[in-house]
Amino acid sequence: MKRALTIAALALLAACSQQDQAPAAPAQAGKGPPPPPPYQMRPEAPGGNRLAGGDGKTLFEVHCGYCHLTGGMGTNLLTKQRMMAGEPPEKGLLANRTDLTADYVKQVVRMGKNAMPPQTRVDLTDAELDAVASYLGKAK
């Protein structure tokens, strides 16, 4: 009986050691994890006086990019709305829109719209909002 238990234990150990030597998955030599989505790769906020404004594109990416760059919730919702209106999916990105006016952008930012909460003057100063509205407001 003792001999049978010893043989069974050795067989079990041999089976376990063979499972540990399973074929390895193909190595991703130096590739690492995939890059984060664009809305997480926003530029660093510009330094200096926020009351002086700045580059509208950079400010848009910094302050609005969480939702309005590719893959963001706002872009996904706007893409769905634009497609239901018969427009191409590219129009879901605010930077691709040509029907927005600067005044409309300012109103939506300050008042909010649907799932978008209002942005205060602490979130985005008036000078920064003017720069962002000029960048996005391509309609006359």
DSSP file (Angstrom, degrees, kcal/mol; ACC not computed):
  #  RESIDUE AA STRUCTURE BP1 BP2  ACC     N-H-->O    O-->H-N    N-H-->O    O-->H-N    TCO  KAPPA ALPHA  PHI   PSI    X-CA   Y-CA   Z-CA
    1    1 A M     >        0   0    0      0, 0.0     4,-2.1     0, 0.0     5,-0.2   0.000 360.0 360.0 360.0 -43.1    0.0    0.0    0.0
    2    2 A K  H  >  +     0   0    0      1,-0.2     4,-2.0     2,-0.2     5,-0.1   0.889 360.0  52.0 -62.8 -39.0    2.8    2.3    0.9
    3    3 A R  H  > S+     0   0    0      2,-0.2     4,-2.2     1,-0.2    -1,-0.2   0.881 107.5  51.9 -65.4 -38.7    4.5    1.5   -2.4
    4    4 A A  H  > S+     0   0    0      2,-0.2     4,-2.4     1,-0.2    -1,-0.2   0.892 110.1  48.8 -66.1 -40.8    1.3    2.4   -4.4
    5    5 A L  H  X S+     0   0    0     -4,-2.1     4,-2.4     2,-0.2    -1,-0.2   0.891 110.7  50.7 -66.3 -38.8    1.0    5.7   -2.6
    6    6 A T  H  X S+     0   0    0     -4,-2.0     4,-2.3     2,-0.2    -2,-0.2   0.912 111.9  46.9 -64.8 -43.0    4.7    6.5   -3.3
    7    7 A I  H  X S+     0   0    0     -4,-2.2     4,-2.4     2,-0.2    -2,-0.2   0.903 112.7  49.8 -66.0 -41.1    4.3    5.7   -7.0
    8    8 A A  H  X S+     0   0    0     -4,-2.4     4,-2.2     2,-0.2    -2,-0.2   0.903 111.0  49.7 -64.0 -40.8    1.1    7.7   -7.3
    9    9 A A  H  X S+     0   0    0     -4,-2.4     4,-2.4     2,-0.2    -2,-0.2   0.906 111.7  48.2 -64.7 -42.4    2.8   10.7   -5.6
   10   10 A L  H  X S+     0   0    0     -4,-2.3     4,-2.4     2,-0.2    -2,-0.2   0.895 111.5  50.1 -65.6 -39.8    5.7   10.5   -8.0
   11   11 A A  H  X S+     0   0    0     -4,-2.4     4,-2.2     2,-0.2    -2,-0.2   0.897 110.7  50.0 -64.2 -40.1    3.4   10.2  -11.0
   12   12 A L  H  X S+     0   0    0     -4,-2.2     4,-2.3     2,-0.2    -2,-0.2   0.910 110.9  48.7 -65.0 -43.0    1.5   13.3   -9.8
   13   13 A L  H  X S+     0   0    0     -4,-2.4     4,-2.3     2,-0.2    -2,-0.2   0.894 110.9  50.9 -63.0 -40.2    4.7   15.3   -9.4
   14   14 A A  H  X S+     0   0    0     -4,-2.4     4,-1.6     1,-0.2    -2,-0.2   0.906 110.4  49.1 -64.6 -40.6    5.9   14.3  -12.8
   15   15 A A  H  X S+     0   0    0     -4,-2.2     4,-1.6     1,-0.2    -2,-0.2   0.898 111.2  49.7 -65.8 -40.7    2.5   15.4  -14.3
   16   16 A C  H  X S+     0   0    0     -4,-2.3     4,-1.5     1,-0.2    -2,-0.2   0.898 109.2  51.2 -65.7 -39.8    2.7   18.7  -12.5
   17   17 A S  H  X S+     0   0    0     -4,-2.3     4,-0.5     1,-0.2    -1,-0.2   0.828 108.3  52.6 -69.4 -29.0    6.3   19.4  -13.7
   18   18 A Q  H >< S+     0   0    0     -4,-1.6     3,-0.6     1,-0.2    -1,-0.2   0.845 105.7  54.1 -73.2 -33.0    5.2   18.7  -17.3
   19   19 A Q  H >< S+     0   0    0     -4,-1.6     3,-1.2     1,-0.2    -2,-0.2   0.852 102.5  57.7 -68.2 -33.9    2.3   21.2  -17.0
   20   20 A D  H 3< S+     0   0    0     -4,-1.5    -1,-0.2     1,-0.3    -2,-0.2   0.728 100.5  59.4 -66.8 -21.0    4.8   23.9  -15.9
   21   21 A Q  T << S+     0   0    0     -3,-0.6    -1,-0.3    -4,-0.5    -2,-0.1  -0.051  75.5 146.4 -99.6  31.9    6.7   23.3  -19.1
   22   22 A A    <   -     0   0    0     -3,-1.2    -3,-0.1     1,-0.1    -2,-0.0  -0.300  64.9 -80.5 -64.0 153.0    3.8   24.2  -21.4
   23   23 A P        -     0   0    0      0, 0.0    -1,-0.1     0, 0.0     2,-0.1  -0.302  52.6-118.2 -57.7 135.7    4.7   25.9  -24.7
   24   24 A A        -     0   0    0     -3,-0.1     3,-0.1     1,-0.1    -3,-0.0  -0.419  27.0-105.1 -75.9 149.6    5.4   29.6  -24.1
   25   25 A A        -     0   0    0      1,-0.1    -1,-0.1    -2,-0.1     3,-0.1  -0.386  54.4 -79.5 -67.3 152.2    3.2   32.2  -25.8
   26   26 A P        -     0   0    0      0, 0.0     2,-0.2     0, 0.0    -1,-0.1  -0.322  54.8-117.4 -56.2 130.4    5.0   34.0  -28.7
   27   27 A A        -     0   0    0     -3,-0.1     2,-1.1     1,-0.1    -3,-0.0  -0.457   9.3-142.8 -73.3 139.3    7.2   36.6  -27.2
   28   28 A Q    >>  -     0   0    0     -2,-0.2     3,-2.0    -3,-0.1     4,-0.7  -0.689  27.4-142.4 -99.0  77.3    6.5   40.2  -28.1
   29   29 A A  T 34 S-     0   0    0     -2,-1.1    -2,-0.0     1,-0.3     0, 0.0  -0.175  71.2 -29.4 -51.4 101.1   10.2   41.1  -28.3
   30   30 A G  T 34 S+     0   0    0     -2,-0.3    -1,-0.3     1,-0.1    -3,-0.0   0.543 106.5 116.4  71.8   8.1   10.4   44.6  -26.8
   31   31 A K  T <4  -     0   0    0     -3,-2.0    -2,-0.1     1,-0.1    -1,-0.1   0.916  47.7-177.9 -77.9 -42.9    6.8   45.6  -27.8
   32   32 A G     <  -     0   0    0     -4,-0.7    -1,-0.1     2,-0.0    -3,-0.0  -0.209  44.0 -22.7  72.8-168.9    5.3   46.1  -24.4
   33   33 A P  S    S-     0   0    0      0, 0.0     0, 0.0     0, 0.0     0, 0.0  -0.297  79.4 -92.0 -72.4 159.4    1.7   47.0  -23.8
   34   34 A P        -     0   0    0      0, 0.0    -2,-0.0     0, 0.0    -3,-0.0  -0.303  51.5 -93.8 -66.5 156.5   -0.4   48.7  -26.4
   35   35 A P        -     0   0    0      0, 0.0     6,-0.0     0, 0.0    -3,-0.0  -0.335  45.0-100.2 -69.4 154.1   -0.4   52.5  -26.4
   36   36 A P        -     0   0    0      0, 0.0     5,-0.1     0, 0.0     0, 0.0  -0.299  49.4 -85.7 -68.6 160.3   -3.2   54.3  -24.5
   37   37 A P    >   -     0   0    0      0, 0.0     3,-2.0     0, 0.0     4,-0.5  -0.233  44.2-103.0 -64.2 158.4   -6.1   55.7  -26.5
   38   38 A P  G >  S+     0   0    0      0, 0.0     3,-1.6     0, 0.0    33,-0.1   0.825 118.1  62.3 -54.3 -37.2   -5.7   59.2  -28.0
   39   39 A Y  G 3  S+     0   0    0     31,-1.0     3,-0.3     1,-0.3    29,-0.1   0.705 105.1  48.9 -67.2 -15.4   -7.9   60.9  -25.3
   40   40 A Q  G <  S+     0   0    0     -3,-2.0    -1,-0.3     1,-0.2    26,-0.1   0.492 101.0  66.3 -94.8  -5.1   -5.4   59.7  -22.7
   41   41 A M  S <  S+     0   0    0     -3,-1.6    -1,-0.2    -4,-0.5    -2,-0.1  -0.179  70.8 149.0-108.0  39.1   -2.4   61.0  -24.6
   42   42 A R        -     0   0    0     -3,-0.3    20,-0.1     1,-0.1     3,-0.1  -0.313  52.0 -99.8 -70.1 155.5   -3.3   64.7  -24.4
   43   43 A P        -     0   0    0      0, 0.0     2,-0.2     0, 0.0    -1,-0.1  -0.269  45.9 -89.3 -69.7 164.0   -0.5   67.3  -24.3
   44   44 A E        -     0   0    0      1,-0.1    18,-0.1     3,-0.0     3,-0.1  -0.486  51.8 -96.1 -71.7 143.9    0.6   68.8  -21.0
   45   45 A A        -     0   0    0     -2,-0.2    -1,-0.1     1,-0.1    14,-0.1  -0.361  45.5-107.4 -61.3 135.5   -1.2   71.9  -20.0
   46   46 A P        -     0   0    0      0, 0.0    -1,-0.1     0, 0.0     2,-0.1  -0.366  34.0-132.0 -65.2 143.8    0.6   75.0  -21.1
   47   47 A G        +     0   0    0     -3,-0.1     2,-0.2    -2,-0.0    -3,-0.0  -0.230  60.8  53.5 -84.3 179.7    2.3   76.9  -18.2
   48   48 A G  S    S-     0   0    0     -2,-0.1     2,-0.7     3,-0.0     3,-0.0  -0.535  99.3  -5.0  96.8-161.2    2.1   80.6  -17.6
   49   49 A N    >   -     0   0    0     -2,-0.2     3,-1.4     1,-0.2     4,-0.1  -0.609  49.3-165.4 -78.5 111.4   -0.8   83.0  -17.3
   50   50 A R  G >  S+     0   0    0     -2,-0.7     3,-1.0     1,-0.3    78,-0.3   0.715  86.7  66.4 -69.0 -20.3   -4.1   81.2  -18.0
   51   51 A L  G 3  S+     0   0    0      1,-0.2    -1,-0.3    76,-0.1     3,-0.1   0.556  90.9  64.8 -78.1  -6.6   -5.9   84.6  -18.3
   52   52 A A  G <  S-     0   0    0     -3,-1.4     2,-0.3     1,-0.3    -1,-0.2   0.477  97.6-140.1 -93.5  -3.3   -3.8   85.3  -21.4
   53   53 A G    <   -     0   0    0     -3,-1.0    -1,-0.3    -4,-0.1     2,-0.3  -0.626  21.9-163.7  83.2-138.7   -5.4   82.5  -23.5
   54   54 A G        -     0   0    0     -2,-0.3     2,-0.5    73,-0.3     3,-0.0  -0.979  43.3 -10.6 150.2-161.2   -3.1   80.5  -25.8
   55   55 A D     >  -     0   0    0     -2,-0.3     4,-2.6     1,-0.2     5,-0.2  -0.604  53.6-148.3 -75.2 121.1   -3.2   78.1  -28.7
   56   56 A G  H  > S+     0   0    0     -2,-0.5     4,-2.5     1,-0.2     5,-0.2   0.868  94.4  51.5 -59.9 -40.5   -6.8   77.0  -29.2
   57   57 A K  H  > S+     0   0    0      2,-0.2     4,-2.4     1,-0.2    -1,-0.2   0.935 113.1  44.2 -64.7 -46.5   -5.9   73.5  -30.5
   58   58 A T  H  > S+     0   0    0      2,-0.2     4,-2.5     1,-0.2    -2,-0.2   0.924 114.6  49.1 -64.4 -44.2   -3.6   72.7  -27.5
   59   59 A L  H  X S+     0   0    0     -4,-2.6     4,-2.9     2,-0.2     5,-0.5   0.889 110.5  51.5 -63.3 -38.8   -6.1   74.1  -25.1
   60   60 A F  H  X>S+     0   0    0     -4,-2.5     4,-2.4    -5,-0.2     5,-0.7   0.940 112.0  46.1 -61.2 -47.0   -8.9   72.1  -26.7
   61   61 A E  H  X5S+     0   0    0     -4,-2.4     4,-0.6     3,-0.2    -2,-0.2   0.883 117.4  44.3 -64.5 -38.2   -6.8   68.9  -26.4
   62   62 A V  H  <5S+     0   0    0     -4,-2.5     4,-0.2    -5,-0.2    -2,-0.2   0.953 127.1  25.5 -71.6 -50.7   -5.9   69.6  -22.8
   63   63 A H  H  <5S+     0   0    0     -4,-2.9    -3,-0.2    -5,-0.2    -2,-0.2   0.791 135.9  27.0 -89.3 -29.4   -9.2   70.7  -21.4
   64   64 A C  H >X5S+     0   0    0     -4,-2.4     4,-2.8    -5,-0.5     3,-1.1   0.515  94.1  92.2-111.4  -9.0  -11.7   68.9  -23.7
   65   65 A G  H 3X< +     0   0    0     -5,-0.7     4,-1.2    -4,-0.6    -3,-0.1   0.758  69.6  73.9 -63.9 -27.8   -9.7   65.9  -24.9
   66   66 A Y  H 34 S+     0   0    0     -4,-0.2     7,-0.4     1,-0.2    -1,-0.3   0.906 121.5  11.0 -50.3 -42.4  -11.0   63.6  -22.1
   67   67 A C  H <4 S+     0   0    0     -3,-1.1     8,-2.2     5,-0.2     9,-0.3   0.733 129.7  51.3-107.4 -29.4  -14.3   63.4  -23.9
   68   68 A H  H  < S+     0   0    0     -4,-2.8    26,-0.4     6,-0.2    27,-0.3   0.245  87.2  83.9-109.4  14.3  -13.7   65.0  -27.4
   69   69 A L  S >< S-     0   0    0     -4,-1.2     3,-2.4    -5,-0.2     6,-0.3  -0.625 101.3 -58.8 -99.2 172.4  -10.7   63.3  -28.8
   70   70 A T  T 3  S+     0   0    0      1,-0.3   -31,-1.0    -2,-0.2    -1,-0.1  -0.233 127.6  16.2 -53.4 129.0  -10.9   59.9  -30.6
   71   71 A G  T 3  S+     0   0    0      1,-0.3    -1,-0.3   -33,-0.1    -3,-0.1   0.283  94.4 130.5  90.7  -9.2  -12.3   57.2  -28.3
   72   72 A G    <>  -     0   0    0     -3,-2.4     4,-2.4     1,-0.1    -1,-0.3  -0.370  69.4-115.3 -76.3 158.0  -13.8   59.7  -25.8
   73   73 A M  H  > S+     0   0    0     -7,-0.4     4,-2.4     1,-0.2     5,-0.2   0.894 114.9  51.3 -60.5 -42.5  -17.3   59.5  -24.6
   74   74 A G  H  > S+     0   0    0     -7,-0.2     4,-2.6     1,-0.2    -1,-0.2   0.900 110.4  49.1 -63.2 -40.1  -18.3   62.8  -26.1
   75   75 A T  H  > S+     0   0    0     -8,-2.2     4,-2.7    -6,-0.3    -1,-0.2   0.911 110.5  50.9 -65.1 -41.8  -16.9   61.8  -29.5
   76   76 A N  H  X S+     0   0    0     -4,-2.4     4,-1.9    -9,-0.3    -2,-0.2   0.922 113.2  44.8 -62.4 -43.7  -18.7   58.5  -29.4
   77   77 A L  H  X S+     0   0    0     -4,-2.4     4,-2.2     2,-0.2    -2,-0.2   0.921 115.2  47.2 -66.7 -43.6  -22.1   60.1  -28.6
   78   78 A L  H  X S+     0   0    0     -4,-2.6     4,-3.0     2,-0.2     5,-0.2   0.873 109.0  54.8 -66.5 -35.9  -21.6   62.9  -31.2
   79   79 A T  H  X S+     0   0    0     -4,-2.7     4,-2.4    13,-0.2    -1,-0.2   0.925 108.7  48.5 -62.3 -43.3  -20.6   60.3  -33.8
   80   80 A K  H  X S+     0   0    0     -4,-1.9     4,-2.0    -5,-0.2    -2,-0.2   0.928 113.7  46.8 -61.8 -44.9  -23.8   58.4  -33.2
   81   81 A Q  H  X S+     0   0    0     -4,-2.2     4,-1.3     1,-0.2    -2,-0.2   0.927 113.1  48.3 -63.2 -45.3  -25.8   61.6  -33.5
   82   82 A R  H  <>S+     0   0    0     -4,-3.0     5,-2.7     1,-0.2    -1,-0.2   0.887 111.4  50.0 -64.4 -39.5  -24.1   62.7  -36.7
   83   83 A M  H ><5S+     0   0    0     -4,-2.4     3,-1.5     1,-0.2    -1,-0.2   0.875 107.7  53.5 -68.0 -36.4  -24.5   59.3  -38.3
   84   84 A M  H 3<5S+     0   0    0     -4,-2.0    -1,-0.2     1,-0.3    -2,-0.2   0.782 105.9  54.8 -67.2 -24.9  -28.2   59.3  -37.5
   85   85 A A  T 3<5S-     0   0    0     -4,-1.3    -1,-0.3    -5,-0.2    -2,-0.2   0.394 126.5-103.8 -86.8   2.6  -28.4   62.7  -39.2
   86   86 A G  T < 5S+     0   0    0     -3,-1.5    -3,-0.2     1,-0.3    -2,-0.1   0.614  79.3 129.1  88.7  13.3  -26.8   61.2  -42.3
   87   87 A E      < -     0   0    0     -5,-2.7    -1,-0.3    -6,-0.2    -2,-0.1  -0.613  65.1 -94.0 -98.1 161.1  -23.3   62.6  -41.9
   88   88 A P    >   -     0   0    0      0, 0.0     3,-1.8     0, 0.0     4,-0.1  -0.341  36.0-111.3 -70.5 155.8  -20.1   60.6  -42.0
   89   89 A P  G >  S+     0   0    0      0, 0.0     3,-2.1     0, 0.0     4,-0.3   0.745 110.9  73.9 -60.6 -23.8  -18.6   59.3  -38.7
   90   90 A E  G >  S+     0   0    0      1,-0.3     3,-1.4     2,-0.2     6,-0.3   0.775  83.2  69.3 -61.8 -23.8  -15.6   61.8  -39.0
   91   91 A K  G <  S+     0   0    0     -3,-1.8    -1,-0.3     1,-0.3     6,-0.1   0.540  79.5  78.2 -73.8  -4.9  -18.0   64.6  -38.1
   92   92 A G  G <  S+     0   0    0     -3,-2.1     2,-0.5    -4,-0.1    -1,-0.3   0.739  77.7  81.9 -73.0 -22.5  -18.2   63.1  -34.6
   93   93 A L  S X  S-     0   0    0     -3,-1.4     3,-1.7    -4,-0.3     4,-0.5  -0.741  78.6-144.6 -82.7 124.5  -14.9   64.7  -33.9
   94   94 A L  G >  S+     0   0    0     -2,-0.5     3,-1.2   -26,-0.4    -1,-0.2   0.843  98.2  61.7 -59.6 -33.5  -15.4   68.4  -33.0
   95   95 A A  G 3  S+     0   0    0    -27,-0.3    -1,-0.3     1,-0.3    -4,-0.1   0.720 103.5  51.2 -66.0 -19.6  -12.2   69.4  -34.7
   96   96 A N  G <  S+     0   0    0     -3,-1.7    -1,-0.3    -6,-0.3    -2,-0.2   0.514  87.1 106.9 -93.7  -6.7  -13.6   68.1  -38.0
   97   97 A R    <   -     0   0    0     -3,-1.2    41,-0.2    -4,-0.5    42,-0.0  -0.485  40.4-179.9 -77.4 142.4  -16.9   70.0  -37.8
   98   98 A T  S    S+     0   0    0     -2,-0.2    -1,-0.1    40,-0.1    -4,-0.0   0.317  73.0  70.6-117.5   3.2  -17.4   73.0  -40.0
   99   99 A D  S    S+     0   0    0     40,-0.1     2,-0.4    39,-0.1    38,-0.1   0.353  74.0 102.1-103.2   5.2  -20.9   73.9  -38.8
  100  100 A L        -     0   0    0     36,-0.3    39,-2.9    -6,-0.1    38,-0.4  -0.717  55.4-154.0 -93.4 138.1  -19.9   75.2  -35.4
  101  101 A T     >  -     0   0    0     -2,-0.4     4,-2.2    36,-0.2     5,-0.2  -0.742  26.6-117.9-102.7 159.1  -19.7   78.9  -34.6
  102  102 A A  H  > S+     0   0    0     37,-0.4     4,-2.3    35,-0.3     5,-0.2   0.893 115.8  52.3 -62.2 -39.7  -17.5   80.4  -31.9
  103  103 A D  H  > S+     0   0    0      1,-0.2     4,-2.2     2,-0.2    -1,-0.2   0.895 108.9  49.9 -64.4 -39.7  -20.6   81.7  -30.0
  104  104 A Y  H  > S+     0   0    0      2,-0.2     4,-2.5     1,-0.2     5,-0.2   0.917 109.7  50.9 -64.5 -43.0  -22.3   78.3  -30.1
  105  105 A V  H  X S+     0   0    0     -4,-2.2     4,-2.5     1,-0.2    -2,-0.2   0.932 111.0  48.7 -59.9 -46.2  -19.1   76.7  -28.7
  106  106 A K  H  X S+     0   0    0     -4,-2.3     4,-2.4     1,-0.2     5,-0.2   0.907 111.4  49.7 -61.0 -42.6  -18.9   79.2  -25.9
  107  107 A Q  H  X S+     0   0    0     -4,-2.2     4,-2.7     2,-0.2     5,-0.4   0.929 112.6  45.9 -64.0 -45.7  -22.6   78.7  -25.0
  108  108 A V  H  X S+     0   0    0     -4,-2.5     4,-2.5     1,-0.2    -1,-0.2   0.905 113.0  50.7 -65.5 -40.6  -22.3   74.9  -24.9
  109  109 A V  H  < S+     0   0    0     -4,-2.5    10,-3.2    -5,-0.2    -2,-0.2   0.937 118.0  37.5 -63.3 -46.1  -19.1   75.0  -22.8
  110  110 A R  H  < S+     0   0    0     -4,-2.4    -2,-0.2     8,-0.2    -1,-0.2   0.843 128.9  31.6 -77.0 -33.3  -20.6   77.4  -20.2
  111  111 A M  H  < S-     0   0    0     -4,-2.7    -3,-0.2    -5,-0.2    -2,-0.2   0.695 100.6-136.2 -97.9 -21.6  -24.1   76.0  -20.1
  112  112 A G     <  -     0   0    0     -4,-2.5     2,-0.3    -5,-0.4    -1,-0.1  -0.040  10.0-131.5  82.0 165.8  -23.5   72.3  -20.8
  113  113 A K  B >   -A  116   0A   0      3,-1.6     3,-2.8    -4,-0.1     2,-0.1  -0.891  53.9 -44.3-160.2 127.7  -25.5   70.2  -23.2
  114  114 A N  T 3  S-     0   0    0     -2,-0.3    -1,-0.0     1,-0.3     0, 0.0  -0.296 132.1  -1.5  50.7-116.0  -27.0   66.7  -22.7
  115  115 A A  T 3  S+     0   0    0     -2,-0.1    -1,-0.3    -3,-0.1   -41,-0.1   0.590 115.2  95.6 -80.2  -9.6  -24.3   64.6  -21.0
  116  116 A M  B <   -A  113   0A   0     -3,-2.8    -3,-1.6   -42,-0.1     3,-0.1  -0.715  69.6-142.8 -86.3 121.3  -21.8   67.4  -21.0
  117  117 A P        -     0   0    0      0, 0.0    -5,-0.3     0, 0.0    -6,-0.1  -0.426  31.2 -90.1 -76.6 156.9  -21.7   69.4  -17.7
  118  118 A P        -     0   0    0      0, 0.0     2,-0.5     0, 0.0    -8,-0.2  -0.378  37.6-134.5 -64.1 144.5  -21.2   73.1  -17.8
  119  119 A Q        -     0   0    0    -10,-3.2    -7,-0.1   -11,-0.1     2,-0.0  -0.899  19.5-144.3-103.9 126.0  -17.5   74.2  -17.6
  120  120 A T     >  -     0   0    0     -2,-0.5     4,-2.3     1,-0.1    -9,-0.0  -0.210  29.7-100.9 -81.6 174.7  -16.8   77.0  -15.1
  121  121 A R  T  4 S+     0   0    0      1,-0.2     5,-0.1     2,-0.2    -1,-0.1   0.631 125.1  57.1 -71.4 -13.1  -14.3   79.8  -15.5
  122  122 A V  T  4 S+     0   0    0      1,-0.1     3,-0.3     2,-0.1    -1,-0.2   0.863 108.0  45.8 -79.7 -40.8  -12.0   77.8  -13.2
  123  123 A D  T  4 S+     0   0    0      1,-0.3     2,-0.4   -60,-0.0    -2,-0.2   0.934 137.3   4.0 -63.1 -46.5  -12.1   74.8  -15.5
  124  124 A L  S  < S-     0   0    0     -4,-2.3    -1,-0.3   -15,-0.0    -2,-0.1  -0.943  80.9-134.7-146.0 113.4  -11.5   77.0  -18.6
  125  125 A T     >  -     0   0    0     -2,-0.4     4,-2.8    -3,-0.3     5,-0.2  -0.172  29.1-107.5 -66.4 165.1  -10.9   80.8  -18.3
  126  126 A D  H  > S+     0   0    0      1,-0.2     4,-2.3     2,-0.2     5,-0.1   0.891 121.8  50.5 -60.9 -39.4  -12.6   83.2  -20.6
  127  127 A A  H  > S+     0   0    0      2,-0.2     4,-1.7     1,-0.2   -73,-0.3   0.897 112.0  47.1 -66.5 -39.9   -9.4   83.8  -22.6
  128  128 A E  H  > S+     0   0    0    -78,-0.3     4,-2.5   -75,-0.2    -2,-0.2   0.911 111.6  51.1 -66.3 -41.6   -8.9   80.0  -23.0
  129  129 A L  H  X S+     0   0    0     -4,-2.8     4,-3.1     1,-0.2     5,-0.2   0.891 106.9  54.0 -63.2 -39.2  -12.5   79.5  -24.0
  130  130 A D  H  X S+     0   0    0     -4,-2.3     4,-2.1     2,-0.2    -1,-0.2   0.912 110.3  47.2 -59.8 -42.0  -12.1   82.3  -26.6
  131  131 A A  H  X S+     0   0    0     -4,-1.7     4,-1.9     2,-0.2    -2,-0.2   0.916 114.4  45.9 -66.6 -43.3   -9.1   80.5  -28.1
  132  132 A V  H  X S+     0   0    0     -4,-2.5     4,-2.6     2,-0.2     5,-0.3   0.919 112.5  50.8 -65.4 -43.3  -10.9   77.1  -28.1
  133  133 A A  H  X S+     0   0    0     -4,-3.1     4,-3.0     1,-0.2    -1,-0.2   0.879 109.6  50.7 -63.5 -37.8  -14.0   78.7  -29.6
  134  134 A S  H  < S+     0   0    0     -4,-2.1    -1,-0.2    -5,-0.2    -2,-0.2   0.886 111.9  48.6 -65.5 -37.6  -11.9   80.3  -32.4
  135  135 A Y  H  < S+     0   0    0     -4,-1.9    -2,-0.2     1,-0.2    -1,-0.2   0.921 122.5  31.7 -67.7 -44.0  -10.3   76.9  -33.1
  136  136 A L  H  < S+     0   0    0     -4,-2.6     2,-1.7     1,-0.1   -36,-0.3   0.804  99.0  85.7 -85.9 -30.0  -13.6   75.0  -33.3
  137  137 A G     <  +     0   0    0     -4,-3.0   -35,-0.3    -5,-0.3   -36,-0.2  -0.518  42.8 147.5 -79.4  84.6  -15.8   77.7  -34.7
  138  138 A K        +     0   0    0     -2,-1.7    -1,-0.2   -38,-0.4   -37,-0.2   0.619  45.5  88.5 -93.3 -15.5  -15.2   77.4  -38.4
  139  139 A A              0   0    0    -39,-2.9   -37,-0.4    -3,-0.2   -40,-0.1  -0.514 360.0 360.0 -82.7 153.0  -18.8   78.4  -39.5
  140  140 A K              0   0    0     -2,-0.2    -1,-0.1   -39,-0.1   -39,-0.1   0.413 360.0 360.0 -98.0 360.0  -19.6   82.0  -40.1
